[in-house]
């Protein structure tokens, strides 16, 4: 099999284990089926901006040409900092895009990857967002009508816990099993009892759990960069988050290299 196309974020499906799909042109390949098999990714040296589609010599962010990096709503400040969102005010880099994507219901949640973290996601991105982070357990804590309020709640909770995923520990499967996610939700509910109380959902206590298609987790992490290592050959031993894990402890973040033209073979 040999396929060529620009890399893009793997599509995921909440099954047990999680199902991963990678798109090449009109074909979508089921990545789980390649576990314990030899794969090859050859970067052609061509990068297409994920926003405008034009060729770019260098990618900024996760696949943007420089003009789109500074102008596209897909890379606006409120993507990483939802407390800066102005969609509810009819503002933003592209008000129409903001209205469609950010001026709609969002959840604030707790996730366990290696440790506890707080996060924000659009309601219709559940559970995709959690899988993309490599979470193994999650719970919702608040429901808001638009992104800005979720961001403000997250800002308060960031003073008490991380809002980042430790991706190295996640890929080594270093998890703190002693953490009780119910107890953590109780703690944050108490922290927020005088702020944004109307958005909290204390009685919605469904815990979402995730299992990933991994034969063996690496003991050490060697991150692959296509810019200086255009040819990747190796045996696939796992997939978690948006990472492929190879038998020699190398890992690659597929999403990071969105827009990179790849020849894939197995």
N, C-alpha and C positions, 0 to 999 in steps of 0.2 A: 504494500500500500504506500502511495506517495501522494500527498496533497499540499497545495500552496495557497496561502491567504494571509491576511493581516491577523495577528493575534488579537483576541478580545477576551474579556472576562468569561470564565467558564460558567455555563448555566448549571444550576443546581436543583435538585429535587430532594425533598425531605423523605427519604426512605431509610431503611436500616440495613446496611450503612447508607450514608448520603450518596446519591447518584450524581456524577459529574459528566458534563457534555461540553465538548470543544467544537466550535464551528469553523469549517473550512469551505468557503464558497457556499454551494447549495447543500453541502453535506454536514451532518452533525455526528460526531463520533463519540461513542460511549467510553469515556476514559477509564472507568473501572475495569473494563475488559482487558486493559493492557497491563494490569498489575502482574508483577513478576516476569515481565517481558522486556526485551530490549527496544528502546525508542531512540529516534534521532530527530533533533530540531536543528535546522540550518538557517541561520539569519542571513538574508540576501544582502543586507546593507541598506535596504530601502525602508523608510518609515513614512507612514501616512497619518496625518493628524486625525484623531478620532472625532474632532468637531467639524472641520471643514473638508477633510478628505485630501487635502493637498500634501505633496511630498515635503518633508522637512529634513534637514540634515541632522537635527538634534531634537529629541523629544523633551518636553518640559512637563512636570507633574507626572501624570500617568498616560502619556500619549498625545500631548498637545503640541502644536507648533507655537512659537512664541506669541504671535498676535492673539491666538485663541486662548493661550494660557492667561493673558492679562485681560481678555475681553469676554470670553465665553461664560455664560451662566453655569455651565457644567463645572467650572473651576472657581466659582465665586467664593468669597471669604466665608460665607455662611454654610458652605458644604462641610468644612471642618469646625466652624464655630457657629452653631445654629443660633446662639444668642445675638448674633449680628444680623439675622434675617429681617428683611423689611417687606416681605411678600404681602403681609397683611395690610401694609400701608400703600400697596400698589407700586412699590419701588423695587429696585434691584438692577443688575446688569441688563436683564431682559424681563421686564414686568410680566409679559405674557407667559414666559416660561416659568417664572416664579409663581404666578397664579396657579399654573397647572401642576407644579411639582411641590411647592412649599406651602402654599396657602390651603392646606388640606390636613386632615387628621394625622397626628404623630403620636408615637409612644415613647415614653422614657422607660428604660428597662435596666435590669441588672443582669450581667452575664458572668459566667465562670469560664475562664480559659485556663490560666494557671492560678490566677487569683481573681478576686471580685473586681468588677469594673462597672461603671455607669455609662449608658449610651443613649442615643436618640436615633429613631428611625421613622420613616414614613409608614403609616399603618399598612399600606399595601405592599411593603417590602418585607413583611414578616412571613416566613422565617428566613428568607434569603439573606438578609443582612447579618443575622446571627451565624449562619453557616459560613458566610464569607469571612467572618472573623475567627472561625475555628472554635467557636464556643461549644462546650459540652453540656452546659445547663444554663437556662435563662428563665427570667420571670418578669412580667410587666409590673410597673409601679405607678404610672400615670398616663392619662389619655388627654391630649390637648387638641384644640381645633386647628392650630397651625404651628409651624416650626418654631417661631420665636419663643413662645411660652415654654416649649419643651427645652429649648436652649437655656432659658433662665433657670429652670429647675435643675438642669444638669450642672450649671455653673455653681449653684449652691452645694450640690453633692460632691463636686470635684474638690471641695475643701476637705472632704472626709475620705475620699477614695479615688483611685485612678480612673481616668477616662480613656486610657490607652491599653492596647493588648500587647503583652510581652510576647512577640511572635517567636522569638527563639525558644522560650520555655514551652510555648504552645506546640511547636514542631517537635520538641523532645518529649512531649506528653508529660511534662512535669506539672502535676496538678495537686492542689491542696484539697484533699478529700474531706478534711475536717470542717470545711466551711459549710454552714447550713444556710442555704439561700433564702429560706423562709425567715430565719432570724435576721438576715441582712436586710430584707425588705421591711421588717418591723422597725429596725434601727433607722432606716432612711425615712420611713413614714413619720417617726417621732421627730426627726430633724426638720421635716417639712410641715409640721403640724400648724405652724403660724404663717406659712408661706404657701400659696398655691394649693390650699387644702381642697378646693372644689374640683381639682383635676386628678386627685389621687384615687386609686382603685384598690383599696385595702382588702376587699373581699374577692378580688379576681386573683386566685392563687395557683393557677395552672402552671406547672413547671414543664418547660420544653426541654427535652434531652436529645442529644445528637451523638451518633456513632459514625466514625469516619473509616473509609476504605484504606486501611494501613496494615501492611504485613509486618513491617518493622520500623520503629521510630529511630532516628539517628541519635548517636551519642554526642556528636558534635555537629555544628552547623557550618556548612560551607556554601555561602550564597553565590548563585550564578548571576553574572552580569553579561547580557548579550552584547553589549558595546565592546567588551574586550575579550569575550569568549563566544564567538558567533556560531560555533559548532558544539552541540550538546549530544553526547551519546552515553547511554547508560540504561540500567535496569530499573524500572519504576517499582518502588516498594511502598508508595503511599500517596494519598492526596488528602490535604486538610486545609481549610480556609480556601485560599486561591493559590496554594502552593502544591507543586509536584515535588515528591521526595524520591531521591535515587539511592541505590544501594551503597554508594560510596560516601554518603552523608551530605551530598550536594542537594540544594533545594533551589527552586526558581519560583518567583512570584509572577504568575501569568498575567495578572492584572497590571502589574508595574510596567510590563512591556507591551501594553495595548498599542496597536498601530504598527508594530514591527512585522515586516513581511517574513513569513517562515515557510520553509519546506519541511513538512512533517512526514516521516516514514517509520515503518516498524517491520 
